[in-house]
Amino acid sequence: WIAKYKQEDFTFYSARHSWGTIACSKKCKVDSKVVTIGLCHASNSVDDIYINFDWEQLWDAQETVLKVFNWK
C-alpha cells in the first residue's frame, strides 16, 4: 500500500502506526501491550503500577518487524 504514496507523504506518524500495525499482524504476532508501550501510548491498567515492563520484549518486537522487510 505504501507504493501509491510519494515518499514525502510518508510521515513519522505514518511510520509509527505502520510499525504498530505490522507488529500486531498475523505474521509478527507481537503482543498488543508491547505495541502500546512501543508507541508510547498511555495505559490505564492498574497492573502497570505493580508490574515492571520487560523492555527486552520491545527490542524483540523491533527485530521481528524488521525481519518482515527484505533489506537486501
C-alpha positions as CSV (number, residue, x, y, z in Angstrom):
1,W,0.0,0.0,0.0
2,I,2.9,2.4,0.5
3,A,3.8,2.2,-3.2
4,K,0.9,4.5,-4.0
5,Y,2.2,7.3,-1.8
6,K,5.1,9.6,-2.6
7,Q,8.0,9.5,-0.1
8,E,7.1,12.9,1.3
9,D,3.6,11.7,2.1
10,F,5.1,9.1,4.5
11,T,5.3,10.9,7.8
12,F,6.8,10.0,11.2
13,Y,3.2,9.5,12.3
14,S,2.6,7.1,9.4
15,A,5.8,5.2,10.1
16,R,4.9,4.8,13.8
17,H,1.5,3.5,13.2
18,S,2.6,1.3,10.3
19,W,5.1,-0.3,12.8
20,G,2.2,-0.9,15.2
21,T,0.1,-2.5,12.5
22,I,2.9,-4.7,11.2
23,A,3.8,-5.7,14.8
24,C,0.3,-6.8,15.6
25,S,-0.1,-8.6,12.3
26,K,-0.6,-12.3,11.9
27,K,2.9,-12.6,10.6
28,C,4.6,-10.9,13.6
29,K,2.2,-11.7,16.4
30,V,3.7,-9.1,18.8
31,D,1.6,-8.7,22.0
32,S,-0.6,-5.6,21.9
33,K,0.7,-4.4,25.3
34,V,4.3,-4.4,23.8
35,V,3.0,-2.4,20.8
36,T,1.2,0.1,23.1
37,I,4.5,0.7,25.0
38,G,6.4,0.8,21.8
39,L,4.1,3.6,20.5
40,C,4.4,5.4,23.9
41,H,0.6,5.3,24.4
42,A,-0.7,5.6,27.9
43,S,-2.2,2.6,29.6
44,N,-4.9,2.8,32.3
45,S,-4.2,-0.7,33.6
46,V,-3.8,-0.9,37.4
47,D,-1.4,-3.8,36.7
48,D,1.1,-1.3,35.1
49,I,1.6,0.3,38.6
50,Y,2.8,-3.0,40.1
51,I,4.4,-4.8,37.2
52,N,7.7,-3.6,35.6
53,F,7.7,-4.0,31.8
54,D,10.4,-6.2,30.4
55,W,11.9,-3.9,27.7
56,E,13.5,-6.9,26.0
57,Q,10.1,-7.7,24.7
58,L,10.0,-4.4,22.8
59,W,13.5,-4.9,21.4
60,D,12.4,-8.4,20.2
61,A,9.3,-6.8,18.7
62,Q,11.5,-4.3,16.8
63,E,13.6,-7.2,15.4
64,T,10.5,-9.2,14.4
65,V,9.1,-6.2,12.5
66,L,12.4,-5.5,10.7
67,K,12.5,-9.1,9.6
68,V,9.3,-8.6,7.6
69,F,11.2,-6.3,5.1
70,N,13.8,-7.6,2.6
71,W,16.7,-5.1,3.2
72,K,19.0,-6.6,0.5
